[in-house]
Amino acid sequence: MEAVIAVVALLFVLFLAVGAYAVVKAVGAAKRGVDRTLSQARRTVEDTTLRAKTFAQPGAVGELAQLRLTLRTSMRATQDALRAGVAEDPSLHESLALFERLSVHGHELDDELKRLESEPDRITLSQRLPSLKERTQQITKAADSLRWAARDRAHKFADDDLDLLRTQIDMEAGALRHWTTEPSDTQPAAPPASSASPSSAPTSPWPGPAPAESSPRPGATAPTERSDRTAQEPTRPAITPPSPRPTYSWEKQTKPESTT
């Protein structure tokens, strides 16, 4: 009885542990989903604000907003492309690691551009704009290079797979239409032109009956072999002699004629 109670208690504790683990996982997944949603919403709001500043505030502030927008768009596109491609192509892990190192410089530049948006000294800001533009171009150019290289690699693999698939399909289609193939080796060759006289008979492609031997002319001498074979064979009678007539018991015997 005590063993049964212990087993039931153990199962109850096990169910509680499994339920607690499932609840924790569900809460964690929900939290990650909420954080992802908040991040996307915050990013959308920031991008919209930067676009508005680009058009609404001309001068150095508008240029800073344009630099931030260009930097964020390039880095985000490269990040999405590499993370999506590394699941199918493990060789992109090294490219993703290089992008993570590049992202450090990108975040530093984005933070610096964000701080300079509230800089009251417009003259100093205008003097620093060329160097900020150069740094932005370097980072975005490196990010674009990684992104396009990953896309070209994926397209190359897709094209190679498509070419191989098309070759296999052509071979299969040819095998399915085997009756349309005309073997050139089995075709009969055309007969060569005859140089005989016009009186000779044309050669037929189909074999005909053997020509009959011509009968010897009257008075002609038979061949030696045929005469020897004829001489060796015994002479057989032309008509078989009649066999004796059978007699039956019901037939009357003929009486001998009297000699008187």
Secondary structure, 3 states (H helix, E strand, C coil): CHHHHHHHHHHHHHHHHHHHHHHHHHHHHHHHHHHHHHHHHHHHHHHHHHHHHHHHCCCHHHHHHHHHHHHHHHHHHHHHHHHHHCCCCHHHHHHHHHHHHHHHHHHHHHHHHHHHCCCCCHHHHHHHHHHHHHHHHHHHHHHHHHHHHHHHHHHHHHHHHHHHHHHHHHHHHHHHCHHHCCCCCCCCCCCCCCCCCCCCCCCCCCCCCCCCCCCCCCCCCCCHHHHHHHHHCCCCCCCCCCCCCCCCCCCCCCCCCCCC
